Amino acid sequence: MELYGRSALARLVTESSKTSGRTEFERDRARLLHSAALRRLGAKTQVRTPWRPGGNPVGDDFIRTRLTHSLEVAQVGRELGKALGCDPEVVDTACLAHDLGHPPFGHNGERALAELADGIGGFEGNAQTLRLLTHLEAKVYGPDGSAGLNLTRASLDATIKYPWQRGHGPTGSDPSKFGVYQAEAEVFAWIRQDAPPLRRCVEAQVMDLADDVAYSVHDVEDGVVGGTVPADALSRPDGRAKVIALAAGRYTAATPEELESAAFRLFNLDYWPSTWDGTHRSLAALKNLTSQLIGRFVTAAEQATRQAYGSGGLTRYAADVVVPDGTAAEIALLKALADVYVMEPRLTDPVYVDQRTILTELYWAILAGAPDTLEVEFRGWYVAASDDSARRRVVLDQVASLTDASAVLRHRRLTGVRPAADEVWPLG
């Protein structure tokens, strides 16, 4: 922690000194760990909805939720950050927080809310995370109102994956990706005091890489266990071609030839399983694959970063995480593998169409009856809102805060409508 100066330790609202013996960054992590927003991630979709189509009321207990994914990202990020000399508590906090702003139904729900919010500054899960940490979560009040969890500047900065407002990203960046709403512009400026424009601190880069590594590996693992991703997909010419084409267009600037080489490296690894039959032995082989791949990717990044910057503590803006091109290509392939076999097919699935419909109808139903249709904690903000855009933002906050199940139940209560694919929702 001695590598972090007074500015990094500052909080938006000054607090009295504590005598517990914990560091300021340990206090940050504890606040995040005890937050309501983190608990809610346990009932939010990561990639696959944890209920199976066809009316199976038991569901799939193996697949990851947003919470279990966040815990895994924190483990990967903490180890990499510690190896590079970052304060592990800062990285751990950023990793645990990185998905707090995601609404019900994962990225599917995020798309629905982004469409609803297009005229009022948009909706983005990362920007919503910053809004939760600095405003919506109940912990500290200052002269200007809620300061959210009132984390230190270093911890807040480490959570910001896209350090810019909508429409102000780097040339060529995805316009749908941004890290701050206009409403949080002032606190964002405080967080980014003296930070290079558009540049992420090294702790945020570690968090982002840990997220990429964890979900690229674990989404494939969930897909194999769920029967949607063939274990031999990369070794089959037809499956490999689809994955390479999607990876080249979406996740990497690597050439098809470079991606082909990366695919061969992956499926020729001694620990890459060629089959999956659901037995305990095959599950053990799959778990070994995930462990080996995480170690492969993280070790490559650690070594490349150390080669570039030497031994010493790498904190804040003293370095950038270096990911070798070959490693980046392998991660991109795994992301595309999950996309081809899991995410792309689901976009037209009645379940996922229903999910977007539920959130859209729920938003309009809450807005029509507000403030009475809002939970008590949101009503005061709605009443105090200065204009229609601000009121609509509060309604989006309410919808985004819900878990998958509570969104379905609230939708039914307010609209009386049961989804067309109702058999997939084992909610009575």
C-alpha positions as CSV (number, residue, x, y, z in Angstrom):
1,M,0.0,0.0,0.0
2,E,3.0,2.3,0.4
3,L,3.1,2.5,-3.4
4,Y,-0.2,4.4,-3.3
5,G,0.0,8.1,-2.3
6,R,-2.5,10.3,-0.4
7,S,-4.5,11.0,-3.6
8,A,-5.1,7.3,-4.2
9,L,-6.3,6.9,-0.6
10,A,-8.8,9.8,-0.7
11,R,-12.5,9.3,-0.4
12,L,-15.2,11.6,-1.9
13,V,-16.6,12.2,1.6
14,T,-14.0,12.5,4.3
15,E,-14.4,9.9,7.1
16,S,-13.0,9.7,10.5
17,S,-10.0,7.4,11.1
18,K,-10.6,3.8,12.0
19,T,-8.7,1.8,14.6
20,S,-9.4,-1.7,13.4
21,G,-5.9,-2.1,11.9
22,R,-7.3,-2.7,8.4
23,T,-5.9,-0.7,5.5
24,E,-8.1,1.7,3.5
25,F,-8.1,-0.8,0.7
26,E,-9.2,-3.6,2.9
27,R,-12.1,-1.5,4.1
28,D,-13.0,-0.9,0.5
29,R,-13.2,-4.6,-0.2
30,A,-15.2,-5.3,2.9
31,R,-17.8,-2.6,1.9
32,L,-18.1,-4.2,-1.5
33,L,-18.4,-7.7,-0.1
34,H,-21.2,-6.7,2.2
35,S,-23.1,-4.7,-0.4
36,A,-26.7,-5.6,-1.6
37,A,-25.6,-5.2,-5.2
38,L,-23.1,-8.0,-4.9
39,R,-25.6,-10.3,-3.2
40,R,-28.0,-9.8,-6.0
41,L,-25.5,-11.1,-8.6
42,G,-26.2,-14.6,-7.1
43,A,-29.5,-14.6,-8.9
44,K,-28.5,-12.9,-12.2
45,T,-27.7,-14.6,-15.4
46,Q,-24.0,-14.8,-16.5
47,V,-24.4,-16.3,-20.0
48,R,-26.9,-19.1,-19.8
49,T,-30.1,-18.7,-17.9
50,P,-30.0,-21.1,-14.9
51,W,-33.3,-22.7,-15.9
52,R,-33.5,-25.2,-18.8
53,P,-36.0,-24.8,-21.6
54,G,-38.7,-27.4,-21.8
55,G,-40.2,-26.9,-18.3
56,N,-37.5,-28.5,-16.2
57,P,-38.2,-27.0,-12.8
58,V,-34.8,-28.2,-11.4
59,G,-32.6,-26.1,-13.6
60,D,-28.9,-26.3,-14.1
61,D,-27.0,-26.0,-10.9
62,F,-23.6,-26.2,-12.6
63,I,-23.5,-23.1,-14.7
64,R,-22.2,-19.8,-13.4
65,T,-24.2,-16.9,-12.2
66,R,-22.9,-13.3,-12.2
67,L,-21.8,-13.8,-8.6
68,T,-19.8,-17.0,-9.1
69,H,-18.3,-15.5,-12.2
70,S,-17.3,-12.4,-10.2
71,L,-15.7,-14.5,-7.5
72,E,-13.7,-16.4,-10.1
73,V,-12.6,-13.1,-11.8
74,A,-11.5,-11.8,-8.3
75,Q,-9.3,-14.9,-7.7
76,V,-7.6,-14.6,-11.1
77,G,-7.2,-10.9,-10.9
78,R,-5.9,-10.9,-7.3
79,E,-3.2,-13.3,-8.1
80,L,-2.1,-11.5,-11.3
81,G,-2.2,-8.1,-9.6
82,K,-0.2,-9.4,-6.6
83,A,2.4,-10.8,-9.0
84,L,2.7,-7.4,-10.7
85,G,3.0,-5.4,-7.5
86,C,-0.5,-4.0,-7.4
87,D,-2.3,-3.9,-4.0
88,P,-4.3,-7.1,-4.2
89,E,-7.2,-5.6,-2.2
90,V,-7.6,-2.9,-4.9
91,V,-7.7,-5.5,-7.7
92,D,-9.9,-7.8,-5.7
93,T,-12.4,-5.0,-5.1
94,A,-12.4,-4.0,-8.8
95,C,-13.0,-7.6,-9.9
96,L,-15.8,-8.2,-7.4
97,A,-17.4,-5.0,-8.5
98,H,-17.0,-5.2,-12.3
99,D,-20.4,-6.7,-13.0
100,L,-22.5,-5.0,-10.3
101,G,-24.3,-2.8,-12.9
102,H,-25.5,-5.6,-15.1
103,P,-29.3,-6.0,-15.2
104,P,-31.4,-9.2,-15.1
105,F,-30.7,-11.7,-17.9
106,G,-27.1,-10.7,-18.6
107,H,-26.2,-9.0,-21.8
108,N,-29.6,-9.9,-23.2
109,G,-31.2,-7.6,-20.6
110,E,-28.5,-5.0,-21.1
111,R,-29.5,-4.7,-24.7
112,A,-33.1,-4.2,-23.8
113,L,-32.3,-1.4,-21.3
114,A,-29.9,0.2,-23.8
115,E,-32.7,0.5,-26.3
116,L,-35.0,2.0,-23.7
117,A,-32.4,4.5,-22.6
118,D,-31.1,5.6,-26.0
119,G,-32.7,9.0,-25.7
120,I,-31.5,9.8,-22.2
121,G,-27.8,8.9,-22.4
122,G,-28.0,5.2,-22.9
123,F,-27.5,2.3,-20.5
124,E,-24.3,0.4,-20.1
125,G,-23.5,-2.1,-17.4
126,N,-20.1,-0.6,-16.6
127,A,-21.5,2.9,-16.3
128,Q,-24.2,1.5,-14.1
129,T,-21.5,-0.1,-11.9
130,L,-20.0,3.3,-11.3
131,R,-23.4,4.8,-10.5
132,L,-24.0,2.0,-7.9
133,L,-20.7,2.5,-6.2
134,T,-20.8,6.3,-6.0
135,H,-24.6,6.9,-5.6
136,L,-27.1,4.0,-5.4
137,E,-25.6,1.7,-2.8
138,A,-26.5,2.7,0.8
139,K,-23.5,3.3,3.0
140,V,-22.2,7.0,3.3
141,Y,-24.0,10.3,3.0
142,G,-22.2,13.6,2.6
143,P,-23.3,17.2,2.2
144,D,-24.4,16.6,-1.4
145,G,-26.3,13.4,-0.7
146,S,-25.4,9.8,-1.1
147,A,-21.8,8.9,-1.9
148,G,-22.6,5.2,-2.3
149,L,-20.0,3.0,-0.8
150,N,-17.5,6.0,-0.7
151,L,-14.6,3.9,-1.8
152,T,-11.1,5.3,-2.2
153,R,-10.1,7.0,-5.4
154,A,-7.7,4.1,-6.3
155,S,-10.4,1.4,-5.9
156,L,-13.0,3.4,-7.8
157,D,-10.6,4.1,-10.6
158,A,-9.7,0.4,-10.8
159,T,-13.4,-0.5,-11.5
160,I,-13.6,1.8,-14.6
161,K,-13.1,-0.4,-17.7
162,Y,-14.1,2.4,-20.1
163,P,-12.9,5.8,-18.7
164,W,-15.0,8.0,-20.9
165,Q,-18.6,9.1,-21.4
166,R,-20.9,7.9,-24.1
167,G,-19.6,9.2,-27.5
168,H,-16.2,10.3,-26.1
169,G,-14.2,7.0,-26.4
170,P,-11.0,6.6,-28.4
171,T,-11.2,6.6,-32.2
172,G,-12.4,3.3,-33.4
173,S,-13.8,2.1,-30.1
174,D,-17.3,0.5,-29.8
175,P,-19.7,3.4,-29.3
176,S,-22.0,1.3,-27.1
177,K,-19.2,0.9,-24.5
178,F,-18.7,3.6,-22.0
179,G,-18.0,3.9,-18.3
180,V,-19.9,6.9,-17.0
181,Y,-23.2,8.6,-17.4
182,Q,-23.6,12.4,-17.5
183,A,-25.1,12.3,-14.1
184,E,-21.9,11.0,-12.6
185,A,-19.6,13.4,-14.6
186,E,-18.6,15.3,-11.5
187,V,-17.6,12.4,-9.4
188,F,-15.9,10.8,-12.5
189,A,-13.8,13.9,-12.8
190,W,-12.8,13.6,-9.1
191,I,-11.9,9.9,-9.5
192,R,-9.8,10.7,-12.6
193,Q,-8.0,13.6,-11.2
194,D,-4.5,13.8,-12.7
195,A,-5.2,10.6,-14.7
196,P,-4.1,10.5,-18.4
197,P,-7.3,10.9,-20.6
198,L,-8.8,7.7,-21.9
199,R,-6.2,5.5,-20.2
200,R,-7.0,2.9,-17.6
201,C,-4.9,2.4,-14.5
202,V,-3.0,-0.9,-14.4
203,E,-5.3,-2.3,-11.7
204,A,-8.3,-1.8,-14.1
205,Q,-6.3,-3.5,-16.9
206,V,-5.6,-6.4,-14.6
207,M,-9.4,-6.6,-13.8
208,D,-10.3,-6.5,-17.4
209,L,-7.8,-9.2,-18.4
210,A,-9.0,-11.4,-15.5
211,D,-12.6,-11.0,-16.7
212,D,-11.6,-11.9,-20.2
213,V,-9.6,-15.0,-19.0
214,A,-12.3,-16.2,-16.6
215,Y,-15.3,-15.8,-18.9
216,S,-13.5,-17.1,-22.1
217,V,-12.6,-20.3,-20.2
218,H,-15.6,-20.8,-18.0
219,D,-18.2,-20.0,-20.7
220,V,-16.7,-22.8,-22.8
221,E,-16.7,-25.1,-19.7
222,D,-20.4,-24.3,-19.0
223,G,-21.2,-24.9,-22.7
224,V,-19.5,-28.3,-22.8
225,V,-21.3,-29.4,-19.6
226,G,-24.6,-28.1,-20.9
227,G,-24.3,-29.9,-24.1
228,T,-24.1,-26.9,-26.4
229,V,-20.3,-26.7,-27.1
230,P,-18.7,-29.8,-28.6
231,A,-15.5,-30.7,-26.9
232,D,-13.9,-31.3,-30.3
233,A,-15.2,-28.1,-32.0
234,L,-11.8,-26.6,-32.6
235,S,-10.4,-29.8,-34.1
236,R,-13.2,-30.1,-36.6
237,P,-12.6,-28.0,-39.8
238,D,-16.2,-26.9,-40.0
239,G,-16.5,-25.8,-36.4
240,R,-13.1,-24.2,-36.4
241,A,-13.9,-22.1,-39.5
242,K,-17.0,-20.7,-37.9
243,V,-15.2,-19.8,-34.7
244,I,-12.2,-18.2,-36.5
245,A,-14.5,-16.1,-38.7
246,L,-16.4,-14.8,-35.7
247,A,-13.3,-14.1,-33.6
248,A,-11.7,-12.2,-36.5
249,G,-14.7,-10.0,-36.9
250,R,-15.5,-9.4,-33.2
251,Y,-12.7,-9.9,-30.8
252,T,-9.2,-9.5,-32.4
253,A,-7.2,-7.9,-35.1
254,A,-5.3,-11.2,-35.6
255,T,-5.4,-12.6,-39.2
256,P,-7.3,-15.9,-39.9
257,E,-4.0,-17.6,-40.4
258,E,-2.9,-16.5,-36.9
259,L,-6.2,-17.6,-35.4
260,E,-5.8,-21.0,-37.2
261,S,-2.4,-21.4,-35.6
262,A,-3.9,-20.5,-32.2
263,A,-6.6,-23.0,-32.6
264,F,-4.1,-25.7,-33.4
265,R,-2.1,-24.8,-30.3
266,L,-5.2,-25.1,-28.2
267,F,-6.6,-28.4,-29.3
268,N,-3.2,-30.0,-29.5
269,L,-2.5,-29.2,-25.8
270,D,-2.0,-32.4,-23.8
271,Y,-4.8,-31.5,-21.5
272,W,-7.4,-30.5,-24.1
273,P,-10.2,-33.1,-23.9
274,S,-11.4,-34.6,-27.3
275,T,-14.6,-36.0,-25.9
276,W,-17.3,-35.3,-23.3
277,D,-19.6,-38.0,-21.9
278,G,-20.7,-36.5,-18.6
279,T,-18.8,-38.9,-16.4
280,H,-16.9,-37.9,-13.4
281,R,-13.6,-38.7,-15.2
282,S,-14.6,-36.4,-18.1
283,L,-15.6,-33.6,-15.7
284,A,-12.3,-33.9,-14.0
285,A,-10.5,-33.6,-17.4
286,L,-12.6,-30.5,-18.2
287,K,-11.8,-28.9,-14.8
288,N,-8.2,-29.5,-15.4
289,L,-8.5,-27.8,-18.8
290,T,-9.9,-24.6,-17.2
291,S,-7.2,-24.5,-14.6
292,Q,-4.4,-25.1,-17.1
293,L,-5.8,-22.5,-19.5
294,I,-6.1,-19.8,-16.8
295,G,-2.5,-20.5,-15.7
296,R,-1.4,-20.4,-19.3
297,F,-2.9,-17.0,-20.1
298,V,-2.1,-15.3,-16.8
299,T,1.5,-16.5,-16.8
300,A,2.0,-15.3,-20.3
301,A,0.7,-11.8,-19.4
302,E,2.7,-11.6,-16.2
303,Q,6.0,-12.6,-18.0
304,A,5.4,-10.2,-20.9
305,T,4.6,-7.3,-18.6
306,R,7.6,-7.9,-16.4
307,Q,9.8,-8.1,-19.5
308,A,8.5,-4.7,-20.5
309,Y,8.6,-3.0,-17.1
310,G,11.0,-4.9,-15.0
311,S,10.6,-6.0,-11.4
312,G,9.2,-3.4,-9.0
313,G,5.6,-2.6,-8.0
314,L,3.4,-1.6,-11.0
315,T,0.6,0.5,-9.8
316,R,-1.8,3.2,-11.1
317,Y,-0.3,4.7,-14.2
318,A,3.2,3.3,-14.0
319,A,2.6,0.5,-16.5
320,D,0.3,-1.2,-18.9
321,V,-0.5,-4.9,-18.8
322,V,1.1,-6.6,-21.8
323,V,-0.7,-9.6,-23.4
324,P,1.3,-11.4,-26.0
325,D,-0.4,-11.6,-29.5
326,G,-0.6,-15.4,-29.4
327,T,-2.3,-15.4,-26.0
328,A,-4.8,-12.7,-27.1
329,A,-5.6,-14.8,-30.1
330,E,-6.2,-17.9,-28.0
331,I,-8.5,-15.9,-25.6
332,A,-10.4,-14.5,-28.6
333,L,-10.9,-18.0,-30.0
334,L,-12.5,-19.2,-26.7
335,K,-14.8,-16.2,-26.6
336,A,-15.9,-16.9,-30.1
337,L,-16.3,-20.5,-29.4
338,A,-18.9,-19.7,-26.7
339,D,-20.5,-17.2,-29.0
340,V,-20.9,-19.6,-31.9
341,Y,-22.4,-22.4,-29.9
342,V,-24.1,-20.6,-27.0
343,M,-24.8,-16.9,-27.5
344,E,-25.6,-16.6,-31.2
345,P,-28.2,-19.4,-31.3
346,R,-30.0,-18.1,-28.2
347,L,-30.8,-14.6,-29.7
348,T,-33.9,-15.9,-31.4
349,D,-34.8,-18.4,-28.8
350,P,-38.3,-17.7,-27.4
351,V,-36.9,-17.6,-23.9
352,Y,-34.5,-14.8,-24.7
353,V,-37.0,-12.9,-26.7
354,D,-39.3,-13.1,-23.7
355,Q,-36.6,-11.8,-21.4
356,R,-36.2,-8.6,-23.4
357,T,-40.0,-8.2,-23.6
358,I,-40.3,-8.6,-19.9
359,L,-37.8,-5.9,-19.1
360,T,-39.3,-3.5,-21.7
361,E,-42.9,-4.0,-20.5
362,L,-41.7,-3.8,-16.9
363,Y,-40.0,-0.5,-17.5
364,W,-43.1,1.1,-19.0
365,A,-45.3,-0.3,-16.3
366,I,-43.2,1.1,-13.5
367,L,-42.8,4.4,-15.3
368,A,-46.6,4.7,-15.8
369,G,-47.3,4.1,-12.1
370,A,-44.3,5.9,-10.5
371,P,-43.5,6.7,-7.8
372,D,-45.9,4.1,-6.3
373,T,-44.6,1.3,-8.5
374,L,-41.0,1.9,-7.3
375,E,-39.4,0.3,-4.3
376,V,-39.2,2.7,-1.4
377,E,-35.5,3.4,-1.8
378,F,-36.0,4.7,-5.3
379,R,-39.1,6.8,-4.7
380,G,-37.3,9.7,-3.1
381,W,-34.9,10.0,-6.1
382,Y,-37.8,9.9,-8.5
383,V,-39.7,12.6,-6.7
384,A,-36.6,14.8,-6.5
385,A,-35.6,14.3,-10.1
386,S,-35.3,17.6,-12.0
387,D,-36.7,16.5,-15.3
388,D,-38.2,13.6,-17.3
389,S,-34.8,12.2,-18.2
390,A,-33.7,12.0,-14.6
391,R,-37.0,10.3,-13.7
392,R,-36.6,7.8,-16.4
393,R,-33.0,7.1,-15.2
394,V,-34.4,6.3,-11.8
395,V,-36.8,3.8,-13.3
396,L,-33.9,2.2,-15.2
397,D,-32.0,2.0,-11.9
398,Q,-35.0,0.1,-10.4
399,V,-35.2,-2.4,-13.3
400,A,-31.5,-2.9,-13.4
401,S,-31.3,-3.7,-9.7
402,L,-33.7,-6.6,-10.0
403,T,-32.6,-10.3,-10.1
404,D,-33.9,-12.5,-12.9
405,A,-36.7,-14.0,-10.8
406,S,-37.8,-10.7,-9.2
407,A,-38.0,-9.1,-12.6
408,V,-40.3,-11.9,-13.8
409,L,-42.5,-11.7,-10.7
410,R,-42.7,-7.9,-10.7
411,H,-43.6,-8.0,-14.4
412,R,-46.4,-10.4,-13.7
413,R,-47.7,-8.4,-10.8
414,L,-47.8,-5.1,-12.7
415,T,-48.9,-6.3,-16.1
416,G,-50.8,-9.5,-15.4
417,V,-49.0,-11.0,-18.4
418,R,-47.3,-14.4,-18.4
419,P,-44.4,-14.8,-20.9
420,A,-45.1,-16.8,-24.0
421,A,-42.3,-19.2,-23.1
422,D,-43.6,-19.4,-19.5
423,E,-42.7,-23.0,-19.0
424,V,-39.1,-22.0,-18.6
425,W,-39.8,-19.9,-15.6
426,P,-40.3,-22.2,-12.6
427,L,-41.9,-19.4,-10.5
428,G,-45.4,-20.7,-9.8
